[in-house]
Amino acid sequence: MTAILQTSSSFACATASGADWRDVGRKVLEALESVRTEGDGMNIGFIYATPQLAGDMTALLSLLKTVTRVNAWYGATGQGICGGGVSHASGPAAVAMIGKMPEGSFTGFSIPENDTGTLPANLRTWLSGHMASCSITHGILCAQGAQHLRHMRERDGLYTIGGFTAAAQGGIHISDGNVVRSGEPLSGVMFDGNVRLMSAAAFGCIPAGRMGRISKCAGNVIEMIDDMPASVFLHDAIDQLHIDDPDPDRARHGHVHAAFPITGSDRANFLMRNITEVDDTKGHITVAHAFERGDSIQFVYRDRVTASADLSQVSRGLYARAADEHGAANLKPKAILYFGCGARLPTGDATDEAAILKAVFGDVPMAGFYTAAEISNGHVYGYTGIIVLLL
């Protein structure tokens, strides 16, 4: 099977699966080079690959750089990839997208191992002469990476979007055309104001019950919500759902999560976290999140149907916002980057999220991967789909 090719005024993208990295690389390069022209100015690349290619990524990057003459590549391996309106989750596969951006409008960076919290020297130097707009960021999911994101948001005022890969799955991330060294938790590419983009987050869930406040907790255990046992509050919330399922208790408990609103967010953004234990005897629930007494909490329901419907709605909303800002007649998206939670990865005949994006935005070059956690404005999300529209 040949690669799926997508092009726009400034980007070209190829998505392919194959027997190994050589086979995938050949298919991707044949497609990309078929639309190249002399002096086309392509100067940046994004690459996302399935875990089967992680061990050969250095060789694949060397091939890509040699043939395309693009040295600045950024990306990661993930549980799956999306490109060309399709997703790949099994076997060797990659999506490679090259583009033309204004000279000097971006710079790559990686956070050194055992870093003290300051930005890398090359990024500080670049920022002294540029007004940063956004960073496309990748990393290995760990506490240090999350801490760096918080520093970049709160201390440096930088906006980050992207996704984490998982070390347990052999995940790697890529910056400036090289595999980032083991132990370096975060890397990416920073854009200035000459690169126009818009983004949106799809949470894919519906509220279950009302918002409450944690009135008693210890560690990751919530004991009381609004002065009632936390498990009672949870069950009351679930009872307010009306979902047609042959085994509602199993389905609801498997798809109900705790949601924590983000303070100061200009939209109704929240962090969705797993409920890891429900102890009805004690009335406690355990949630994989750091919280304190007085924090707001709401329970939400999510499954593939709600996730797909929400992604479509959010995508249409993003398209409408871009049309309002730039004029519908002049709206010609150059490319899309997508970072979707691994739990959203299509299985069987489930709706393919890459196909949803293609249905809304058209046959626009698109590259992305299914993550261990998603990044938006320096926050670490779960179960979320992050869309970036390059204009």
C-alpha positions in Angstrom: 0.0 0.0 0.0 1.4 3.4 -1.0 1.5 6.4 1.4 -1.5 8.7 1.8 -0.4 12.2 0.6 -2.0 15.5 1.6 -0.8 18.9 0.5 -1.6 22.6 1.1 0.0 25.9 0.2 2.8 25.5 2.7 2.8 21.8 3.9 3.0 18.3 2.6 2.2 15.2 4.6 2.6 11.5 4.0 1.2 8.7 6.1 2.3 5.0 5.6 2.5 1.6 7.2 4.9 -1.1 6.2 7.1 -4.0 7.1 9.8 -2.0 8.9 11.4 1.5 9.1 13.0 1.2 5.7 9.7 0.3 4.0 7.8 3.0 5.9 10.5 5.6 5.2 10.6 4.7 1.5 6.9 5.1 1.1 6.8 8.4 3.0 9.7 9.9 1.1 8.4 8.8 -2.3 5.1 10.6 -1.6 6.7 13.8 -0.2 9.3 14.1 -2.9 6.7 13.7 -5.6 5.3 17.2 -4.8 8.6 19.0 -4.0 9.9 21.8 -6.2 13.3 23.4 -6.4 13.6 26.1 -3.8 10.2 25.4 -2.2 11.6 26.6 1.2 10.5 23.7 3.3 12.3 24.1 6.6 10.5 22.2 9.3 9.2 18.7 9.8 6.9 16.8 12.2 7.1 13.0 12.5 5.0 10.7 14.6 5.5 6.9 14.6 4.1 3.8 16.2 6.2 2.1 19.0 7.6 -0.5 16.6 9.7 2.2 15.0 11.1 3.7 18.2 14.3 1.7 18.1 15.0 2.7 14.5 14.1 6.4 14.7 17.7 7.6 14.5 18.1 5.8 11.2 14.8 7.0 9.9 15.5 10.6 10.8 18.9 10.4 9.1 17.1 9.2 5.9 14.5 11.9 6.2 17.0 14.7 6.6 19.2 13.5 3.8 16.4 13.1 1.2 14.2 16.1 2.2 17.1 18.5 3.1 14.9 19.5 6.1 17.0 19.2 9.3 14.5 20.6 11.9 12.3 17.6 12.8 10.1 17.4 15.9 7.8 14.6 17.1 7.4 11.5 19.1 6.4 7.9 19.1 3.0 7.0 20.6 0.4 4.3 21.1 -0.8 5.1 17.6 -0.6 7.8 14.9 -3.1 9.8 12.8 -2.6 11.2 9.4 -4.3 11.3 6.0 -7.7 10.9 7.7 -6.8 7.5 9.2 -5.2 6.2 12.4 -2.7 3.4 12.7 -2.2 1.4 16.0 -0.7 -1.9 15.0 2.6 -2.5 13.2 5.2 -0.1 11.9 3.7 3.2 10.7 4.6 6.8 10.6 3.3 10.2 9.5 5.8 12.8 8.3 4.8 16.3 7.5 7.1 19.0 6.1 6.3 22.7 5.8 7.5 26.2 5.1 7.6 28.7 8.0 9.0 32.2 8.0 12.7 32.3 8.4 13.7 32.6 12.1 10.1 32.2 13.3 10.9 29.0 15.3 13.5 27.3 17.4 13.9 23.9 18.9 14.7 23.1 22.5 15.1 20.2 25.0 15.2 20.3 28.8 18.4 18.9 30.1 18.5 16.0 32.6 18.5 17.2 36.2 17.7 20.7 35.1 17.3 23.3 37.8 14.1 24.7 36.3 15.5 27.4 34.0 14.9 27.5 30.3 17.7 26.1 28.1 20.2 28.8 27.1 19.4 28.6 23.4 15.7 29.2 24.1 16.4 32.1 26.4 18.6 33.7 23.7 15.9 33.2 21.1 13.2 34.6 23.3 15.2 37.7 23.9 14.6 38.7 20.3 11.2 37.1 19.6 7.7 37.4 21.0 6.8 33.8 21.7 3.3 32.6 20.6 3.2 28.9 21.3 5.4 25.8 21.7 4.5 22.4 20.2 5.9 20.2 23.0 6.6 16.5 23.5 8.0 14.5 26.3 8.2 11.4 28.4 5.4 11.3 30.9 6.9 11.9 34.4 6.6 14.3 37.3 9.7 16.3 36.2 8.1 17.0 32.8 4.9 18.2 34.3 6.9 20.4 36.7 8.7 22.0 33.7 5.4 22.7 32.0 4.2 24.4 35.1 7.3 26.6 35.2 7.0 27.5 31.6 3.4 28.6 32.1 3.6 30.3 35.5 7.1 31.7 35.5 7.9 32.3 31.8 4.4 33.0 30.5 4.8 30.5 27.7 1.9 28.6 26.0 2.6 24.9 25.4 0.5 22.4 23.4 1.4 18.8 22.7 1.5 15.3 24.2 3.5 12.9 26.3 4.7 9.5 25.3 5.2 6.6 27.8 8.7 5.3 28.7 7.1 2.0 29.6 6.2 1.6 26.0 9.6 2.5 24.7 8.4 6.0 23.8 10.8 8.6 22.5 10.6 12.3 21.5 12.4 14.2 18.8 13.9 17.7 18.7 16.0 19.5 16.0 16.1 16.3 14.0 17.5 14.1 16.8 16.1 11.6 19.3 16.2 13.4 22.6 18.6 11.7 25.0 17.3 9.4 27.7 16.5 11.3 30.9 15.6 14.5 29.2 11.8 14.8 30.0 10.7 17.6 27.6 11.4 19.0 24.2 9.7 20.9 21.5 9.6 23.8 19.0 8.8 27.4 20.0 7.0 29.6 17.5 6.9 33.4 17.4 4.0 35.6 16.3 4.8 35.1 12.6 3.3 31.6 12.9 -0.5 31.8 13.1 -2.3 29.0 14.8 -5.5 28.3 16.8 -6.2 25.4 19.1 -9.1 23.7 20.9 -9.6 20.9 23.3 -12.2 18.2 23.1 -13.0 16.5 26.4 -15.6 14.1 25.0 -17.8 13.8 28.2 -21.1 14.7 29.7 -21.6 16.0 33.3 -22.9 13.4 35.8 -24.6 15.3 38.7 -23.7 18.6 40.1 -20.4 20.3 41.0 -19.3 19.7 44.6 -16.5 20.7 46.9 -14.1 18.3 48.7 -14.8 18.7 52.4 -12.4 16.0 53.7 -9.5 14.2 52.1 -6.2 12.5 52.7 -3.6 11.9 50.0 -5.4 10.6 47.0 -8.5 9.6 49.0 -11.6 11.8 49.0 -13.6 11.0 52.1 -16.3 13.7 51.9 -17.9 15.9 49.2 -20.2 18.6 50.3 -20.1 17.0 53.8 -21.5 13.7 52.5 -19.6 10.5 52.0 -17.7 10.8 48.7 -19.0 7.4 47.4 -22.6 8.4 48.1 -22.0 11.7 46.1 -20.5 9.7 43.3 -23.4 7.2 43.1 -26.0 10.0 43.2 -24.2 11.6 40.3 -24.2 8.3 38.3 -27.9 7.8 39.1 -28.7 11.1 37.3 -27.3 9.7 34.0 -29.7 8.1 31.6 -27.7 5.8 29.4 -29.0 2.9 27.4 -26.7 0.0 28.2 -27.4 -3.7 28.8 -25.1 -3.6 31.9 -25.4 0.0 33.1 -23.4 -0.5 36.4 -20.4 -1.9 34.7 -20.5 0.6 31.8 -21.1 3.6 34.0 -18.4 2.8 36.5 -16.0 2.0 33.8 -16.6 5.3 32.0 -17.1 7.7 34.9 -14.2 10.0 35.9 -13.5 12.8 38.3 -13.2 16.3 36.7 -11.3 19.2 38.4 -12.0 22.7 37.0 -8.9 24.7 36.0 -8.9 27.9 38.1 -8.8 31.1 36.0 -9.5 29.3 32.7 -11.3 31.5 30.1 -13.3 28.5 29.0 -14.9 25.6 30.9 -11.7 23.6 31.0 -11.0 20.8 33.5 -8.6 18.0 34.2 -10.2 14.6 33.9 -8.7 11.9 36.2 -9.3 8.2 36.8 -11.3 6.9 39.8 -9.0 4.1 40.9 -11.1 2.8 43.8 -14.6 3.1 45.3 -14.9 2.0 48.9 -18.6 1.9 49.7 -18.0 0.5 53.2 -16.0 3.6 54.3 -17.7 6.0 51.8 -14.4 6.9 50.2 -13.1 7.2 46.6 -9.5 7.2 45.4 -8.6 9.5 42.5 -5.4 9.7 40.5 -4.9 13.4 41.1 -3.4 15.9 43.6 -6.2 17.8 45.3 -6.9 19.7 48.5 -9.8 20.3 50.8 -12.0 22.9 49.3 -11.2 22.0 45.7 -14.2 21.8 43.3 -15.0 18.4 41.8 -17.6 17.0 39.3 -18.1 13.6 37.9 -18.3 13.1 34.1 -19.3 10.2 31.8 -17.3 9.4 28.8 -17.4 6.7 26.1 -16.5 6.4 22.4 -19.9 7.8 21.3 -19.6 11.0 23.5 -15.9 11.4 22.6 -16.6 11.2 18.9 -19.6 13.6 19.0 -17.7 16.1 21.1 -14.6 16.0 18.8 -16.8 16.7 15.8 -18.5 19.6 17.6 -15.3 21.1 18.9 -13.7 20.8 15.5 -16.6 22.6 13.9 -16.4 25.3 16.6 -12.7 25.8 15.9 -13.3 26.0 12.2 -16.0 28.6 12.8 -13.7 30.7 15.1 -11.0 30.6 12.5 -13.5 31.7 9.8 -14.7 34.6 11.9 -11.2 35.8 12.6 -9.7 35.4 9.1 -12.9 35.6 6.9 -14.6 32.5 5.6 -13.5 33.2 2.0 -9.9 33.5 3.1 -9.7 30.5 5.4 -7.4 28.0 3.9 -5.8 25.9 6.7 -2.2 25.0 6.1 -2.0 22.0 8.4 -3.4 20.3 11.5 -1.6 18.7 14.5 -3.6 16.4 16.7 -2.8 15.0 20.1 -5.3 12.4 21.3 -5.4 10.3 24.4 -4.4 6.7 23.9 -7.8 5.8 25.3 -9.4 7.5 22.3 -7.4 5.3 19.8 -9.9 3.6 17.5 -10.4 -0.1 17.9 -12.4 -2.4 15.7 -15.2 -0.5 13.9 -15.1 2.5 16.3 -15.1 5.9 14.7 -11.7 7.1 13.6 -10.8 10.5 15.1 -8.6 11.3 12.2 -11.5 10.7 9.9 -13.6 13.1 12.0 -11.0 15.8 11.6 -10.8 15.3 7.9 -14.6 15.5 7.6 -14.6 18.9 9.3 -11.4 20.5 7.9 -11.1 18.8 4.6 -8.1 17.1 3.1 -5.6 19.3 4.9 -2.1 17.9 5.8 -2.5 16.4 9.3 -0.1 14.7 11.7 -0.4 13.6 15.2 -0.2 10.8 17.7 -2.1 9.1 20.5 -0.5 10.0 23.8 0.0 8.9 27.3 -1.2 12.4 28.4 -2.0 15.6 26.5 -0.6 19.1 27.0 -2.6 22.3 26.7 -1.4 25.7 28.2 1.0 23.9 30.4 -1.6 21.6 32.0 -1.4 17.8 31.7 -4.7 16.3 30.5 -6.1 12.8 30.2 -8.8 11.5 27.8 -8.6 14.7 25.8 -8.1 15.5 22.1 -6.0 18.6 21.4 -6.4 20.2 17.9 -3.9 22.7 16.5 -4.9 24.5 13.3 -2.0 26.1 11.4 -3.2 29.1 9.4 
